[in-house]
Amino acid sequence: MLPERTDVLIVGAGPTGLTAALTLARRGVEVTLVDEREQPQVTSRAAVVHAYTLELLDRIGAGAPLVARGLRAPRFSVRDRDRVLVTVPFHRLPTRHRYALMVSQSVTEQVLTERLAEAGGRVLRPYRLTGLHHDAAGAVARFDGATVRARWVIAADGIHSTVRTLAGIPFTGPADTEESFVLADVLVDSTLPRDGASVFLARGGPLVWAPLPDERVRLVATATDPPAEPDAAYLQRLLDERGPAQRPDRVREVFWSSRFRLHRRVAETFRAGPILLAGDAGHVHSPAGGQGMNLGICDAVDLGETLADVLAGGPDRLLDEYADRRRPLAHEVAGFADRLTRLAVVPPAGRPVRNLLLRLVSALPPVRHRVALRLSGLNQRVTVRQ
C-alpha cells in the first residue's frame, strides 16, 4: 500500500530508480519507490558497468556484490571483420576497477534490490502514475486508487517518462536521429577472445559482441526494420555480414532477443520545482559504447546524495547545480555514442582511410589512455559533485 506522505517519491524501479532509492535510504531519508510493472524485467538492454559507475556503486555498498556476479573485461576492441583496428586496454586506469564489468542489467537490478532491502526499502508494485502537480509544499502524485504527497519526486521511469510528460518538460533532439536496434543474448561457437567486448564496424552499421557470464554473448546491432524477436537465422546473418569472416561465429542458441527504436533526446531541464529527472527520463541515445545505464546510475548517486544534503538542511540551489551538472554530461555522452555509430557507416570508398587513421591513432598510448578514460566514465570525475 502506498503511503499518504513521503519525503521522496521515485517513479521507476530500473537501475536508476533503485540506485537513487538506495543512496537516499542509506542516508536515512524516507523514500517511496514505485513501479508500474507487476514483476521486474528478466531481460534487459544494458550489459556493461564501467569503472566510474563501479566506484559510485562502491559508495552505496553495491559495487562488490555486483563485481562478484559479473565478468571482468580488461580491454575493448574496435574491428573491421578480422582486422583489429583499435585495442583500448583498461589496465592503466586510475581506479581499483581496471576493467569493464560484463553483467546483464537484470543482475544489476537484483543486486541493487537486495541492497535496498538491507537498507529497509523495497519496490511497491504495480502502481501506475496517472496525475502529477506541484505547489509550494512539494508535489501530489495520483495513482490508480491512491494519492501521495511528496516533498520531492524523482523521474526514473525511462524514455517514455510519465513524470516528465506530466511536468511539461520538453524532451528534444535532432529530428533525423531515429535508429532501430537488435539485442540478443546467445550462445555461439566463436574464436573471439572473451576478455573484452568488440565493436565491429560494418557498412550496415555497428555490431557489438560482448561476453557475459555463463558463456553467453550479448549482441547489439543497428538494423533496418528488424523483426520483433530476431531468431537464430536473423542473428546469424548479422554475424555473417559484420562479424569475423575467416573463422565466423555460429549461433547455437538464442536465450532471448528483442528490438527497439529510439531518437537521440535530452530533456530541456532536469528540474521543474520539486520534480527531478535522472536516467533515461532525462536523456536517451545510441547504445554504442555502453554508456546509457551507466550515466543513469551516476545521475542517481549524484541526485540521491544532493537531495539528502538538501533534506538535511542544505540550500535548495544544490538541486539546480545537480541539473546544471548532469545535462551537459548527457549531451556529451550522446555525442560520443553518435560518433561511434558514424564510424561504422563510413561508405566503402572511405573505409581504408578510416581504418588506417584508427590504427595510427591506436598506436599512440596517450590517445588510447584518453579513450579508456572516456569509455570508463572516469573523465566525469572532474565535472561531477564529489
C-alpha positions in Angstrom: 0.0 0.0 0.0 1.2 3.5 -0.8 1.8 6.0 2.0 -0.1 9.2 2.0 3.1 11.2 2.5 6.8 10.7 1.8 9.9 12.8 1.7 10.9 11.4 -1.7 8.8 9.6 -4.3 10.7 7.8 -7.0 8.8 6.6 -10.1 10.5 3.8 -11.9 12.4 0.8 -10.4 15.0 0.2 -13.1 18.7 0.7 -12.3 18.4 4.5 -12.0 15.4 4.4 -9.6 16.9 1.6 -7.5 20.2 3.4 -7.2 18.6 6.7 -6.2 16.4 4.9 -3.6 19.4 3.0 -2.2 21.5 6.2 -2.0 18.7 8.0 -0.1 17.8 5.1 2.2 21.4 4.8 3.3 21.3 8.5 4.3 18.2 7.9 6.4 15.8 9.6 4.0 12.2 8.4 3.9 11.8 7.2 0.3 9.0 5.6 -1.6 9.9 3.7 -4.8 7.1 2.6 -7.1 6.9 0.8 -10.5 4.0 0.1 -12.8 5.2 -3.5 -13.6 3.9 -6.4 -11.5 7.4 -8.0 -11.7 10.9 -6.9 -12.5 12.0 -7.5 -16.1 14.1 -10.6 -16.6 15.6 -9.4 -19.9 17.5 -6.2 -20.3 19.3 -3.9 -22.7 22.4 -3.0 -20.8 25.3 -5.4 -20.4 28.2 -3.4 -19.1 29.1 -1.5 -15.9 32.0 0.8 -16.4 34.7 1.6 -13.8 33.5 5.0 -12.7 30.0 3.6 -12.2 31.5 0.8 -10.0 33.3 3.5 -8.0 30.0 5.2 -7.2 28.3 1.8 -6.5 31.1 1.1 -4.0 30.0 4.3 -2.2 26.5 2.9 -1.7 27.5 -0.7 -0.9 26.6 -2.3 -4.2 29.9 -2.4 -6.1 31.5 -5.6 -4.6 28.4 -7.8 -4.8 27.9 -6.8 -8.4 31.5 -7.4 -9.4 31.2 -10.9 -7.8 28.4 -11.7 -10.3 30.0 -10.3 -13.4 32.8 -11.0 -15.9 35.8 -8.6 -15.9 36.8 -7.4 -19.3 40.2 -5.7 -19.2 40.1 -4.4 -22.8 37.8 -3.1 -25.6 38.4 -3.6 -29.3 37.2 -2.0 -32.5 37.3 -4.3 -35.5 36.6 -4.4 -39.2 35.8 -8.0 -39.8 39.1 -9.9 -39.0 41.2 -6.8 -38.6 41.7 -5.3 -35.1 41.7 -1.5 -35.7 42.0 -0.3 -32.1 42.5 -2.0 -28.8 41.8 0.0 -25.7 43.3 -1.5 -22.5 41.9 -0.6 -19.1 44.8 -1.8 -17.0 46.3 1.7 -16.5 43.1 3.3 -15.4 43.4 5.4 -12.2 41.0 3.2 -10.3 40.7 -0.1 -8.4 38.3 -1.2 -11.2 40.7 -1.6 -14.1 38.1 -3.3 -16.3 34.6 -3.1 -17.7 32.2 -5.4 -15.9 30.1 -7.5 -18.2 26.8 -8.3 -16.5 23.2 -8.3 -17.5 21.1 -5.4 -16.4 18.7 -7.8 -14.7 21.5 -8.9 -12.5 22.4 -5.3 -11.7 18.8 -4.7 -10.7 18.8 -7.8 -8.5 21.9 -6.6 -6.6 20.5 -3.1 -6.1 17.2 -4.5 -5.0 18.9 -6.8 -2.4 21.0 -3.9 -1.1 17.9 -1.7 -0.9 16.1 -4.3 1.2 19.0 -4.4 3.6 18.7 -0.6 4.0 15.0 -1.0 4.8 13.5 -0.2 1.4 11.5 -2.0 -1.2 9.7 -1.6 -4.5 6.0 -1.1 -4.4 4.2 -2.7 -7.4 2.2 -2.3 -9.5 1.3 1.4 -9.3 0.7 3.4 -12.5 1.1 7.2 -12.2 -2.0 9.0 -13.6 -1.6 12.6 -12.5 1.0 15.0 -11.0 1.0 18.6 -9.9 3.2 20.6 -7.6 2.8 23.6 -5.3 4.9 25.4 -2.6 4.8 22.3 -0.3 6.0 19.8 -2.9 4.1 17.5 -5.3 1.0 15.5 -5.3 1.1 12.3 -7.4 -2.0 10.4 -8.3 -2.0 6.6 -8.9 -4.9 4.2 -9.6 -6.8 4.4 -6.3 -4.2 6.3 -4.3 -2.7 9.8 -3.8 0.8 10.5 -2.5 2.1 13.9 -1.3 5.9 14.1 -1.6 8.4 16.8 -0.9 10.3 15.7 -4.0 9.7 13.5 -6.9 12.4 11.7 -9.0 11.5 10.7 -12.5 13.3 7.4 -13.2 10.6 6.0 -15.4 12.6 5.8 -18.6 12.4 7.1 -22.2 8.6 7.5 -22.2 8.6 9.1 -18.8 5.1 9.9 -17.5 6.6 12.1 -14.8 8.5 14.2 -17.4 5.4 14.5 -19.6 3.1 15.5 -16.7 5.7 18.0 -15.5 5.7 19.6 -19.0 9.4 19.2 -19.5 10.3 19.1 -23.3 12.3 16.1 -24.5 14.1 17.3 -27.6 16.8 16.3 -30.1 17.7 16.3 -33.8 14.7 15.1 -36.0 16.8 12.7 -38.1 18.2 10.5 -35.3 15.8 7.6 -35.1 17.6 4.3 -35.1 16.5 0.7 -34.8 18.5 -1.8 -32.8 18.5 -5.5 -32.3 19.5 -7.1 -29.0 20.1 -10.7 -28.1 21.7 -13.0 -25.6 23.1 -16.0 -27.5 25.3 -19.0 -27.2 27.8 -19.0 -30.0 30.8 -21.0 -31.3 33.4 -18.3 -31.6 37.2 -17.8 -31.7 36.8 -14.2 -30.4 38.5 -13.6 -27.0 36.2 -13.4 -24.1 38.3 -11.0 -22.1 36.8 -7.9 -23.8 33.9 -6.5 -25.8 34.4 -5.9 -29.5 32.6 -3.4 -31.8 32.6 -4.4 -35.5 32.4 -1.5 -37.9 30.4 -2.5 -41.0 28.6 -0.9 -43.9 25.3 -1.9 -42.4 26.1 -0.4 -39.0 28.0 -1.4 -35.9 27.7 -4.8 -34.2 28.6 -5.1 -30.6 29.9 -8.5 -29.4 30.1 -8.6 -25.6 30.9 -11.7 -23.4 28.6 -12.3 -20.4 28.9 -14.9 -17.6 27.6 -18.4 -18.2 29.3 -18.4 -21.7 26.6 -16.2 -23.1 27.3 -13.4 -25.6 25.3 -10.1 -25.9 24.8 -8.9 -29.5 23.7 -5.4 -30.2 23.4 -4.1 -33.7 21.7 -1.3 -35.7 19.3 -2.8 -38.2 16.6 -1.7 -40.7 13.1 -3.0 -39.9 14.2 -5.9 -37.7 11.7 -8.5 -36.6 10.2 -8.1 -33.1 12.0 -11.2 -31.8 15.0 -11.9 -34.1 15.6 -15.6 -34.4 18.8 -17.6 -34.8 18.8 -17.3 -38.6 18.4 -13.5 -38.5 21.2 -13.1 -35.9 23.4 -15.5 -37.9 23.0 -13.2 -40.9 24.1 -10.2 -38.9 27.2 -12.0 -37.7 28.0 -13.3 -41.3 27.7 -9.7 -42.7 29.5 -7.8 -39.9 31.5 -10.2 -37.7 34.6 -12.3 -38.2 35.0 -13.6 -41.8 37.8 -16.1 -41.8 36.5 -18.0 -38.8 32.9 -16.9 -38.5 30.8 -17.3 -35.4 28.0 -19.8 -35.3 24.8 -19.2 -33.3 23.9 -22.3 -31.3 21.1 -21.0 -29.1 19.1 -17.8 -28.6 18.1 -17.2 -25.0 16.2 -14.0 -25.7 16.1 -11.3 -28.4 14.3 -8.0 -29.0 14.3 -4.8 -31.0 13.8 -1.2 -30.1 13.8 2.2 -31.7 15.0 5.4 -30.3 15.7 9.0 -31.1 18.5 11.0 -29.5 16.9 13.2 -26.9 17.9 15.3 -23.9 15.4 17.0 -21.6 15.5 20.8 -21.7 15.8 20.8 -17.9 16.5 18.2 -15.2 14.5 20.1 -12.6 11.0 21.6 -12.5 10.4 22.8 -9.0 10.2 19.6 -6.8 10.4 17.3 -9.8 13.8 16.0 -10.7 14.9 13.9 -13.7 17.5 11.1 -13.8 18.5 8.3 -16.3 16.6 7.7 -19.5 13.8 10.1 -18.3 16.4 12.9 -18.9 18.5 11.5 -21.8 18.5 8.8 -24.4 21.0 8.0 -27.2 22.6 5.2 -29.2 23.8 2.3 -27.1 27.2 2.4 -28.8 29.9 2.3 -26.1 27.5 1.0 -23.4 27.0 4.4 -21.8 23.3 4.7 -21.2 22.6 2.8 -18.0 26.0 3.9 -16.6 25.1 7.5 -17.0 21.7 6.9 -15.4 23.3 5.2 -12.3 25.8 8.1 -12.0 22.8 10.6 -12.2 21.1 8.6 -9.4 24.0 8.7 -7.0 24.6 12.3 -7.6 21.0 13.2 -7.2 20.5 11.0 -4.2 23.4 12.5 -2.3 22.4 16.0 -3.3 18.8 15.6 -2.3 19.9 14.0 1.0 22.0 17.1 1.7 19.1 19.4 0.9 16.7 17.4 3.2 19.4 17.7 5.9 19.2 21.4 5.7 21.4 22.3 2.7 20.4 25.1 0.3 17.8 24.4 -2.4 20.2 25.7 -5.0 22.2 22.4 -4.7 19.5 20.8 -6.9 19.9 23.4 -9.5 23.6 22.6 -9.5 22.7 18.9 -10.0 20.7 19.8 -13.0 23.4 22.1 -14.4 26.0 19.3 -14.0 24.1 16.4 -15.5 22.5 17.9 -18.6 25.8 18.8 -20.3 27.1 15.4 -19.5 24.1 13.9 -21.1 24.8 15.9 -24.3 28.4 14.9 -24.2 27.7 11.2 -23.8 25.0 11.3 -26.6 27.5 12.9 -28.9 30.2 10.3 -28.1 27.7 7.5 -28.9 26.7 9.1 -32.2 30.4 9.4 -33.2 31.0 5.7 -32.6 27.9 4.9 -34.7 29.1 7.2 -37.6 32.5 5.5 -37.6 30.7 2.3 -38.6 28.7 3.6 -41.5 31.5 5.2 -43.5 30.9 4.5 -47.2 33.1 1.6 -48.7 35.4 4.0 -50.5 36.3 5.7 -47.3 36.8 2.7 -45.1 40.5 2.1 -46.0 41.3 5.7 -44.9 39.2 5.3 -41.8 40.8 2.1 -40.8 44.3 3.5 -41.4 43.6 6.5 -39.3 42.2 4.4 -36.5 45.2 2.1 -36.5 47.6 5.1 -36.5 45.7 6.7 -33.6 45.6 3.5 -31.6 49.4 3.3 -31.8 49.7 6.4 -29.6 49.5 5.4 -25.9 48.2 8.8 -24.7 45.3 8.6 -27.1 44.4 5.1 -26.1 44.5 6.2 -22.5 42.2 9.1 -23.2 39.7 6.8 -24.9 39.9 4.4 -22.0 39.1 7.2 -19.6 36.2 8.3 -21.8 34.7 4.7 -22.1 35.2 4.0 -18.4 33.5 7.3 -17.4 36.4 8.3 -15.2 36.6 11.6 -17.2 33.5 12.6 -15.3 35.5 12.9 -12.1 36.4 16.5 -13.0 32.8 17.6 -13.6 30.6 15.7 -11.0 30.0 16.5 -7.4 32.3 14.6 -5.1 
